[in-house]
């Protein structure tokens, strides 16, 4: 049996964070979930809220945090363009000041700390697939910069703390992820398309739909993150975690209509500013160093996600 650890998960009431908390509890750890609830939801925590090894703390990581801890997973930040553009200044500060606060905590407690970075550090890439050496193509003054540049600056802080103080860091770059516990109103393409398909409404695609994405199911992603945390301390990353099956948004919409048995039609709207034209991870590092790869097929993951969203829609109509 693995040694029980005291693990802090910031952003733990969010989509990815709640799944991570459940996995860490299943491994026998004591889990401290910190979330400001700006985008996270207490409902995501209900399956394990009463676990005696689980503690929820409502807190904004821009402010200092003090506790004795062995490991820190930093997932605190709105992740969809709709959400993080609501308060772009706070988004930037969460990434930068929040990271500084957690790095200071890691130094005081000698904890290992993992930063959940993002494929958005690559911006609108000029190479495909994107490997970890690619420096990116980001509009530093655009509407998405609060997230893209915030995450890039956070990575800078992590590696500077490593160089200056020897902080035990891990950095993962998360590509598009989906599954249960996603917010239906978060503006992400997956939730938007599925929700509208289940309601037999037109599926709105911004742009011509030829832009590509690579979607990773949540259980695969969490396994990749925990594998990275457990890896040798000499391997800091950054490392891409995602699925390298690249599809167009048009293909995704057509598949969702089919799986939902929907009468919806696809309509196109003006493209969003700075929306990446392609997104596919190079996963050689994750495959070769972590021994990790995504296992869940798109159809399987979509079926699980559709069932979850359908359940949420039915429940909301009963209230």
LUMMARVO-618741 format. One line per field, with one value per residue (C-alpha): residue number from 1; chain; x, y, z. Coordinates in Angstrom, 3 decimals. Last residue first. Layout:
<nodes>
seq (NUM / ...)
mol (A / ...)
px (X / ...)
py (Y / ...)
pz (Z / ...)
</nodes>
This chain:
<nodes>
seq (319 / 318 / 317 / 316 / 315 / 314 / 313 / 312 / 311 / 310 / 309 / 308 / 307 / 306 / 305 / 304 / 303 / 302 / 301 / 300 / 299 / 298 / 297 / 296 / 295 / 294 / 293 / 292 / 291 / 290 / 289 / 288 / 287 / 286 / 285 / 284 / 283 / 282 / 281 / 280 / 279 / 278 / 277 / 276 / 275 / 274 / 273 / 272 / 271 / 270 / 269 / 268 / 267 / 266 / 265 / 264 / 263 / 262 / 261 / 260 / 259 / 258 / 257 / 256 / 255 / 254 / 253 / 252 / 251 / 250 / 249 / 248 / 247 / 246 / 245 / 244 / 243 / 242 / 241 / 240 / 239 / 238 / 237 / 236 / 235 / 234 / 233 / 232 / 231 / 230 / 229 / 228 / 227 / 226 / 225 / 224 / 223 / 222 / 221 / 220 / 219 / 218 / 217 / 216 / 215 / 214 / 213 / 212 / 211 / 210 / 209 / 208 / 207 / 206 / 205 / 204 / 203 / 202 / 201 / 200 / 199 / 198 / 197 / 196 / 195 / 194 / 193 / 192 / 191 / 190 / 189 / 188 / 187 / 186 / 185 / 184 / 183 / 182 / 181 / 180 / 179 / 178 / 177 / 176 / 175 / 174 / 173 / 172 / 171 / 170 / 169 / 168 / 167 / 166 / 165 / 164 / 163 / 162 / 161 / 160 / 159 / 158 / 157 / 156 / 155 / 154 / 153 / 152 / 151 / 150 / 149 / 148 / 147 / 146 / 145 / 144 / 143 / 142 / 141 / 140 / 139 / 138 / 137 / 136 / 135 / 134 / 133 / 132 / 131 / 130 / 129 / 128 / 127 / 126 / 125 / 124 / 123 / 122 / 121 / 120 / 119 / 118 / 117 / 116 / 115 / 114 / 113 / 112 / 111 / 110 / 109 / 108 / 107 / 106 / 105 / 104 / 103 / 102 / 101 / 100 / 99 / 98 / 97 / 96 / 95 / 94 / 93 / 92 / 91 / 90 / 89 / 88 / 87 / 86 / 85 / 84 / 83 / 82 / 81 / 80 / 79 / 78 / 77 / 76 / 75 / 74 / 73 / 72 / 71 / 70 / 69 / 68 / 67 / 66 / 65 / 64 / 63 / 62 / 61 / 60 / 59 / 58 / 57 / 56 / 55 / 54 / 53 / 52 / 51 / 50 / 49 / 48 / 47 / 46 / 45 / 44 / 43 / 42 / 41 / 40 / 39 / 38 / 37 / 36 / 35 / 34 / 33 / 32 / 31 / 30 / 29 / 28 / 27 / 26 / 25 / 24 / 23 / 22 / 21 / 20 / 19 / 18 / 17 / 16 / 15 / 14 / 13 / 12 / 11 / 10 / 9 / 8 / 7 / 6 / 5 / 4 / 3 / 2 / 1)
mol (A / A / A / A / A / A / A / A / A / A / A / A / A / A / A / A / A / A / A / A / A / A / A / A / A / A / A / A / A / A / A / A / A / A / A / A / A / A / A / A / A / A / A / A / A / A / A / A / A / A / A / A / A / A / A / A / A / A / A / A / A / A / A / A / A / A / A / A / A / A / A / A / A / A / A / A / A / A / A / A / A / A / A / A / A / A / A / A / A / A / A / A / A / A / A / A / A / A / A / A / A / A / A / A / A / A / A / A / A / A / A / A / A / A / A / A / A / A / A / A / A / A / A / A / A / A / A / A / A / A / A / A / A / A / A / A / A / A / A / A / A / A / A / A / A / A / A / A / A / A / A / A / A / A / A / A / A / A / A / A / A / A / A / A / A / A / A / A / A / A / A / A / A / A / A / A / A / A / A / A / A / A / A / A / A / A / A / A / A / A / A / A / A / A / A / A / A / A / A / A / A / A / A / A / A / A / A / A / A / A / A / A / A / A / A / A / A / A / A / A / A / A / A / A / A / A / A / A / A / A / A / A / A / A / A / A / A / A / A / A / A / A / A / A / A / A / A / A / A / A / A / A / A / A / A / A / A / A / A / A / A / A / A / A / A / A / A / A / A / A / A / A / A / A / A / A / A / A / A / A / A / A / A / A / A / A / A / A / A / A / A / A / A / A / A / A / A / A / A / A / A / A / A / A / A / A / A / A / A / A / A / A / A / A / A / A / A / A / A)
px (-36.245 / -37.292 / -35.845 / -32.458 / -32.354 / -33.099 / -30.351 / -27.830 / -28.624 / -28.262 / -24.914 / -23.654 / -24.910 / -23.361 / -20.024 / -19.929 / -20.908 / -18.308 / -15.555 / -16.429 / -16.700 / -13.403 / -11.545 / -10.162 / -6.565 / -4.409 / -0.712 / 1.735 / 5.121 / 6.241 / 9.532 / 8.752 / 5.036 / 4.859 / 7.999 / 6.891 / 3.428 / 3.480 / 0.203 / -2.356 / -4.072 / -4.846 / -6.390 / -6.064 / -8.798 / -7.048 / -10.369 / -13.407 / -14.581 / -17.856 / -20.735 / -21.430 / -24.544 / -24.783 / -28.242 / -29.831 / -32.213 / -30.242 / -29.560 / -27.132 / -24.342 / -25.031 / -25.305 / -22.113 / -20.276 / -21.314 / -20.200 / -16.825 / -16.237 / -16.982 / -14.640 / -11.878 / -10.103 / -6.607 / -5.983 / -2.961 / -4.669 / -3.431 / -0.556 / 2.386 / 5.437 / 7.181 / 8.844 / 10.545 / 12.237 / 15.047 / 12.485 / 11.702 / 8.023 / 5.196 / 3.803 / 3.997 / 2.110 / -0.520 / -0.984 / -1.094 / -3.650 / -5.768 / -5.650 / -6.722 / -9.672 / -10.719 / -10.939 / -8.472 / -9.632 / -7.337 / -8.485 / -8.622 / -9.888 / -11.866 / -15.106 / -15.431 / -15.401 / -17.318 / -19.472 / -23.037 / -24.988 / -28.646 / -30.985 / -32.234 / -32.004 / -29.559 / -27.614 / -27.497 / -26.066 / -23.581 / -22.297 / -21.922 / -20.329 / -17.687 / -16.992 / -16.376 / -18.681 / -18.697 / -22.486 / -22.721 / -20.020 / -17.852 / -18.340 / -18.364 / -15.874 / -13.617 / -9.993 / -8.325 / -4.548 / -2.834 / 0.772 / 2.343 / 4.957 / 6.603 / 8.587 / 10.784 / 12.032 / 15.834 / 15.754 / 17.125 / 16.934 / 13.719 / 12.108 / 13.071 / 11.552 / 8.251 / 8.151 / 8.670 / 5.888 / 3.575 / 4.575 / 3.435 / 0.179 / -0.589 / 0.447 / -2.171 / -4.822 / -4.726 / -3.627 / -6.994 / -8.377 / -5.228 / -2.234 / 0.353 / -0.830 / 0.807 / 2.811 / 4.618 / 8.137 / 8.060 / 10.420 / 7.553 / 6.232 / 3.328 / 2.021 / 1.849 / 3.860 / 2.695 / 0.730 / -2.080 / -0.985 / 1.586 / 1.041 / -2.583 / -1.583 / -1.906 / -0.150 / -1.239 / 1.682 / 2.857 / 4.474 / 6.637 / 6.559 / 9.514 / 7.022 / 8.344 / 9.424 / 6.099 / 4.273 / 6.414 / 5.681 / 1.989 / 2.011 / 4.077 / 1.683 / -1.258 / 0.539 / 1.130 / -1.751 / -4.367 / -3.128 / -3.622 / -7.127 / -7.972 / -7.038 / -9.044 / -12.290 / -15.010 / -12.288 / -11.380 / -14.885 / -15.778 / -12.251 / -12.515 / -9.990 / -10.761 / -7.680 / -6.600 / -5.179 / -2.110 / -1.361 / 0.600 / 2.353 / 3.576 / 1.632 / 1.723 / -0.555 / -0.421 / -2.011 / -1.246 / -3.834 / -3.914 / -4.837 / -8.459 / -9.907 / -12.869 / -11.307 / -12.617 / -11.146 / -11.138 / -9.664 / -12.888 / -14.805 / -18.032 / -17.426 / -16.597 / -19.469 / -20.578 / -17.395 / -18.557 / -21.712 / -19.528 / -18.817 / -15.729 / -15.981 / -15.564 / -15.738 / -12.523 / -11.173 / -8.862 / -9.261 / -7.146 / -6.739 / -5.454 / -4.245 / -5.540 / -5.146 / -8.909 / -8.598 / -6.077 / -8.380 / -11.390 / -9.378 / -8.145 / -11.694 / -12.698 / -9.696 / -10.372 / -13.857 / -13.442 / -13.857 / -10.145 / -8.981 / -6.065 / -5.355 / -3.277 / -2.044 / -1.127 / 0.376 / -0.430 / 2.347 / 1.258 / 0.000)
py (21.454 / 18.664 / 20.463 / 20.745 / 16.998 / 16.172 / 18.516 / 17.145 / 13.531 / 14.374 / 16.016 / 12.893 / 10.479 / 12.648 / 12.629 / 8.847 / 8.413 / 10.995 / 9.118 / 5.866 / 7.512 / 9.378 / 6.240 / 5.981 / 4.778 / 7.910 / 7.141 / 6.980 / 5.293 / 8.397 / 8.865 / 7.370 / 7.987 / 11.319 / 12.567 / 11.348 / 12.888 / 15.525 / 17.250 / 18.282 / 21.647 / 23.423 / 26.706 / 28.310 / 30.870 / 34.262 / 36.120 / 33.853 / 32.885 / 34.303 / 31.817 / 28.473 / 26.333 / 22.569 / 20.991 / 19.243 / 16.279 / 14.352 / 10.655 / 11.857 / 9.658 / 10.824 / 14.525 / 14.224 / 12.587 / 15.364 / 18.057 / 16.380 / 16.010 / 19.711 / 20.577 / 18.801 / 15.818 / 15.058 / 11.863 / 12.923 / 12.629 / 14.757 / 15.383 / 17.412 / 17.534 / 20.543 / 18.709 / 18.438 / 15.060 / 14.919 / 14.293 / 10.852 / 10.433 / 10.311 / 13.747 / 12.895 / 9.636 / 11.585 / 13.986 / 11.225 / 9.222 / 12.355 / 12.877 / 9.333 / 9.563 / 12.914 / 11.846 / 13.567 / 15.544 / 16.583 / 19.721 / 20.893 / 23.995 / 22.976 / 24.149 / 27.106 / 29.680 / 29.439 / 26.313 / 26.617 / 23.371 / 24.123 / 22.910 / 19.354 / 19.782 / 16.876 / 18.361 / 21.786 / 20.341 / 18.162 / 21.017 / 23.496 / 21.006 / 19.979 / 23.436 / 25.086 / 27.970 / 27.129 / 26.883 / 23.084 / 22.963 / 19.877 / 17.366 / 14.345 / 14.247 / 16.420 / 17.473 / 19.673 / 19.603 / 19.907 / 21.074 / 19.448 / 21.042 / 19.332 / 21.162 / 20.261 / 23.720 / 23.985 / 27.574 / 29.644 / 27.240 / 25.514 / 28.802 / 30.176 / 27.087 / 27.508 / 31.262 / 30.875 / 28.286 / 30.805 / 33.395 / 31.047 / 30.317 / 34.010 / 34.587 / 32.162 / 32.943 / 36.743 / 36.643 / 35.360 / 38.835 / 39.794 / 41.786 / 38.977 / 37.333 / 33.926 / 31.906 / 29.195 / 28.294 / 24.728 / 22.618 / 20.815 / 19.383 / 20.756 / 18.529 / 20.547 / 23.736 / 27.352 / 27.248 / 29.646 / 29.974 / 27.383 / 28.348 / 27.408 / 23.747 / 24.297 / 24.440 / 22.395 / 23.137 / 20.308 / 20.945 / 18.626 / 19.759 / 20.928 / 22.597 / 26.159 / 25.832 / 24.366 / 27.193 / 29.777 / 28.002 / 28.139 / 31.888 / 32.524 / 30.435 / 32.453 / 35.698 / 34.580 / 32.377 / 33.810 / 37.326 / 36.791 / 35.412 / 38.243 / 40.748 / 38.859 / 38.946 / 37.550 / 36.531 / 33.491 / 32.052 / 32.422 / 31.445 / 28.195 / 27.263 / 29.318 / 29.012 / 26.887 / 23.557 / 23.622 / 20.116 / 20.337 / 17.474 / 16.794 / 19.428 / 21.261 / 24.261 / 28.006 / 29.812 / 33.318 / 35.194 / 34.978 / 31.373 / 32.359 / 30.272 / 28.044 / 25.099 / 21.540 / 18.697 / 15.017 / 12.133 / 11.718 / 11.185 / 13.167 / 15.306 / 12.214 / 11.932 / 15.522 / 17.232 / 18.130 / 19.632 / 22.100 / 23.725 / 25.391 / 28.501 / 31.294 / 28.644 / 30.023 / 26.475 / 24.595 / 20.824 / 19.233 / 15.499 / 12.871 / 10.023 / 6.453 / 5.923 / 6.288 / 9.683 / 10.748 / 9.556 / 11.405 / 14.617 / 14.328 / 13.951 / 17.057 / 19.004 / 18.237 / 19.755 / 22.255 / 21.773 / 21.061 / 24.348 / 23.951 / 20.335 / 19.939 / 16.456 / 15.092 / 11.739 / 8.161 / 5.775 / 3.477 / 0.000)
pz (-10.060 / -12.431 / -15.474 / -13.759 / -13.093 / -16.742 / -17.947 / -15.439 / -16.414 / -20.124 / -19.395 / -17.605 / -20.268 / -22.998 / -21.167 / -20.804 / -24.489 / -25.519 / -23.703 / -25.444 / -28.866 / -28.419 / -27.396 / -23.856 / -23.493 / -23.308 / -22.955 / -20.079 / -19.720 / -17.841 / -19.702 / -23.118 / -23.553 / -21.738 / -23.485 / -26.922 / -26.609 / -29.359 / -28.680 / -31.302 / -31.606 / -34.840 / -35.943 / -32.510 / -31.689 / -31.592 / -32.003 / -32.309 / -35.792 / -37.164 / -36.988 / -38.646 / -38.415 / -37.861 / -37.680 / -34.720 / -35.024 / -32.416 / -31.953 / -29.266 / -30.658 / -34.230 / -33.411 / -31.312 / -34.230 / -36.626 / -34.180 / -33.603 / -37.344 / -37.888 / -35.008 / -36.908 / -35.397 / -34.069 / -32.096 / -30.019 / -26.644 / -23.764 / -21.376 / -22.704 / -20.454 / -18.980 / -17.442 / -14.076 / -14.496 / -11.922 / -9.183 / -10.618 / -11.444 / -8.891 / -9.768 / -13.464 / -12.971 / -11.012 / -13.943 / -16.556 / -14.569 / -14.191 / -17.972 / -18.759 / -16.363 / -17.886 / -21.521 / -23.855 / -26.900 / -29.751 / -31.570 / -35.170 / -36.950 / -40.045 / -38.479 / -40.851 / -38.064 / -34.793 / -34.803 / -33.518 / -33.179 / -33.926 / -31.178 / -30.713 / -26.899 / -26.620 / -29.536 / -27.865 / -24.659 / -26.542 / -28.718 / -25.868 / -23.498 / -26.033 / -27.491 / -24.152 / -23.224 / -19.520 / -19.321 / -18.998 / -16.358 / -16.769 / -13.956 / -16.318 / -19.219 / -21.347 / -21.750 / -24.365 / -23.794 / -20.421 / -20.228 / -17.184 / -14.925 / -11.937 / -9.268 / -6.287 / -5.329 / -5.587 / -4.342 / -7.221 / -10.167 / -9.096 / -8.075 / -11.523 / -13.141 / -11.370 / -11.939 / -15.693 / -15.828 / -14.169 / -16.775 / -19.545 / -17.709 / -17.352 / -20.966 / -22.261 / -19.631 / -19.529 / -23.174 / -24.430 / -25.173 / -27.132 / -25.874 / -25.717 / -28.941 / -28.535 / -31.069 / -29.117 / -28.030 / -29.347 / -27.232 / -25.493 / -28.743 / -30.763 / -33.567 / -35.759 / -36.122 / -36.549 / -33.319 / -32.359 / -28.730 / -27.599 / -23.943 / -24.666 / -24.382 / -20.663 / -17.316 / -14.330 / -12.017 / -9.792 / -6.407 / -4.283 / -0.702 / 1.402 / 3.766 / 3.566 / -0.064 / -1.183 / 0.589 / -1.234 / -4.518 / -3.656 / -3.054 / -6.206 / -8.299 / -7.028 / -7.831 / -11.445 / -12.544 / -10.207 / -11.000 / -14.739 / -14.234 / -11.810 / -14.498 / -17.125 / -15.147 / -17.422 / -19.924 / -17.826 / -17.951 / -21.626 / -22.684 / -20.680 / -17.996 / -14.908 / -12.688 / -9.728 / -10.899 / -8.659 / -7.367 / -4.124 / -2.337 / 1.198 / 3.173 / 6.473 / 6.141 / 5.421 / 2.503 / 1.291 / -0.830 / -4.628 / -3.893 / -3.255 / -0.418 / 0.393 / 2.223 / 1.761 / 3.796 / 2.823 / 4.846 / 6.853 / 3.573 / 3.898 / 0.786 / -1.295 / -3.818 / -3.035 / -4.264 / -7.777 / -6.253 / -4.348 / -7.700 / -9.162 / -11.347 / -8.801 / -6.090 / -4.498 / -4.253 / -1.911 / -1.547 / 1.173 / 0.583 / 3.006 / 0.826 / 0.600 / -3.158 / -3.582 / -1.909 / -4.562 / -7.343 / -5.912 / -5.495 / -9.105 / -10.397 / -8.450 / -9.741 / -13.405 / -13.409 / -10.601 / -6.868 / -6.445 / -7.924 / -5.560 / -4.630 / -1.455 / -0.585 / 2.842 / 1.937 / 2.896 / 1.916 / -0.898 / 0.000)
</nodes>
